[in-house]
């Protein structure tokens, strides 16, 4: 049996699985890192944590774009028969909302550092200087983007919690394959 990188009609391939779990790990880690960095008393530590947060934010943005491109080339499987009509209609909207928030959140962070009057460069993983977005610097703009980033983070986490709850419902209540197919990759036996 050979494991497939691409999706099959019944399971996700390694490409989708690795992107899904890597993005999930970074997204959750970013929330925790953001929470800690704004509560750190040491300015030096806070600065280092902010640079790390920005680094992972840029990485997350790139991975989300890659994930969307992968999804367009490797469509998801049909939902099992146990899934009702309402969920069949709302599941694609929930996934679209997750993608939208995962793009909007790092973009809002990028906008925040771009409009900051402190003019501190972003150095993703200390490899290169990420240019700022072409936005005017001002305290008002910085306040706006800081608030937007904060609200998007909490709304995004609420969506992630809903996503996790739905996956657990599928696994434990409906006892279908929705969760397991995102854990166990497709193989040559899955191809019809």
LINLINJO-V205895 format. One line per field, one symbol per residue. ss: DSSP state (h for helix, s for strand, l for the rest). psi: psi as a letter, one per 20 degrees, with the letter a starting at -180 (. if undefined). burial: I if it has 16 or more other ideal C-beta (glycine too) atoms within 10 Angstrom, else O. A space follows every 10 residues. Layout:
ss=???
psi=???
burial=???
This chain:
ss=llslllllll lllhhhhhhh hhhhhhhhhh hhhhhhhlll llhhhhhhhh hhhhhhhhhh hhhhhhhhhh hhhlllllll llllhhhhhh hhhhhhhhhh hhhhhhhhhh hhhhhlllll lssslllsss llllllllhh hhhhhhhhhh hhhhhhhhhh hhhhhhhhhh hhhhlllllh hhllllshhh ll
psi=pppqhrqrii rqrhgggggg hggggggghh ggghgghijp hphggggghg hgggghghgg gghggggggg hhimqqrqqr hiprgghhhh ghhggggggg highghhhhg gghhipihlp qpnokkgrpp qqqmqppqhg hggghggggg ghghgghggg ggggggghgg ghghlajggh iigorqrihi p.
burial=OOOIOOIIOO IIIOIIIIII OOIOOIIOOI IOIIOOIOOO OOOOOOOOII IIIIIIIIII IOIIOOIOOI IOOIOOIOIO OOOOOOOOOO IOOOOOIIIO IIOIIIIIII IIIIIIOOOO OIOIOOOOOI OIOOOOOOOO IIOOIIOIIO OIIOOIIOII OOIOOIOOOI OOOIOIIIIO IIOOIIOOOI OO
